């Protein structure tokens, strides 16, 4: 989590691996930051073994994924398809 943001809003999460948190907690944090506090964007960095990729959520409606591994892309597509959504590459 960004140091300035963590210091201000979530000091207990500063320099902490957020994968330790339950998904419900992560969703609440995202909801508060994007919907309630109206941050323009939130970056979430994921790691799959040694491969890192980024999820950027902007304005509460746009989500961009960068540097997905083939395995991660497959999982994301599966999740999106279940929810009637799709991935657009550009």
PEDA-V270704 format. One record per residue. N is the residue number from 1. RES is the residue in one small letter. SS is DSSP state (2 for helix, 1 for strand, 0 for the rest). PHI is phi in radians with two decimals (* if undefined). OMEGA is omega in whole degrees, 0 to 359 (none if undefined). Layout:
N&RES&SS&PHI&OMEGA / N&RES&SS&PHI&OMEGA
This chain:
1&x&0&*&180 / 2&x&0&-0.94&184 / 3&x&2&-1.06&181 / 4&x&2&-1.11&180 / 5&x&2&-1.16&181 / 6&x&2&-1.12&181 / 7&x&2&-1.06&184 / 8&x&2&-1.40&190 / 9&x&0&-1.88&184 / 10&x&0&-2.33&184 / 11&x&2&-1.06&180 / 12&x&2&-1.28&180 / 13&x&2&-1.74&181 / 14&x&0&-1.05&179 / 15&x&0&1.01&180 / 16&x&0&-1.91&176 / 17&x&0&-1.31&185 / 18&x&2&-1.27&177 / 19&x&2&-1.19&177 / 20&x&2&-1.30&183 / 21&x&0&-1.43&174 / 22&x&0&-1.12&181 / 23&x&2&-0.97&180 / 24&x&2&-1.03&178 / 25&x&2&-1.17&178 / 26&x&2&-1.08&178 / 27&x&2&-1.13&178 / 28&x&2&-1.12&178 / 29&x&2&-1.09&179 / 30&x&2&-1.05&180 / 31&x&2&-1.05&181 / 32&x&2&-1.10&183 / 33&x&2&-1.17&186 / 34&x&2&-1.54&186 / 35&x&2&-1.49&186 / 36&x&2&-1.39&185 / 37&x&0&-1.54&176 / 38&x&0&1.00&172 / 39&x&0&-1.17&182 / 40&x&0&-1.18&180 / 41&x&1&-2.82&177 / 42&x&1&-2.27&177 / 43&x&1&-1.84&177 / 44&x&1&-2.16&180 / 45&x&1&-1.72&179 / 46&x&1&-1.92&177 / 47&x&1&-2.29&175 / 48&x&1&-2.08&189 / 49&x&0&1.05&181 / 50&x&0&-1.79&182 / 51&x&1&-1.70&179 / 52&x&1&-1.87&171 / 53&x&1&-2.49&189 / 54&x&1&-2.10&170 / 55&x&1&-1.96&178 / 56&x&1&-2.06&178 / 57&x&1&-1.89&181 / 58&x&1&-2.11&175 / 59&x&0&0.97&177 / 60&x&0&1.33&183 / 61&x&0&-2.24&181 / 62&x&1&-1.66&176 / 63&x&1&-2.29&178 / 64&x&1&-2.07&176 / 65&x&1&-2.02&181 / 66&x&1&-2.18&173 / 67&x&0&1.08&178 / 68&x&0&-1.18&171 / 69&x&0&-1.32&179 / 70&x&2&-1.04&180 / 71&x&2&-1.11&180 / 72&x&2&-1.14&179 / 73&x&2&-1.08&178 / 74&x&2&-1.08&180 / 75&x&2&-1.14&179 / 76&x&2&-1.10&179 / 77&x&2&-1.06&179 / 78&x&2&-1.09&179 / 79&x&2&-1.11&180 / 80&x&2&-1.10&181 / 81&x&2&-1.06&178 / 82&x&2&-1.05&183 / 83&x&0&-1.79&178 / 84&x&0&1.25&180 / 85&x&0&-1.96&179 / 86&x&0&-2.63&181 / 87&x&0&-1.77&178 / 88&x&0&-1.97&178 / 89&x&0&-1.63&174 / 90&x&0&-2.61&none
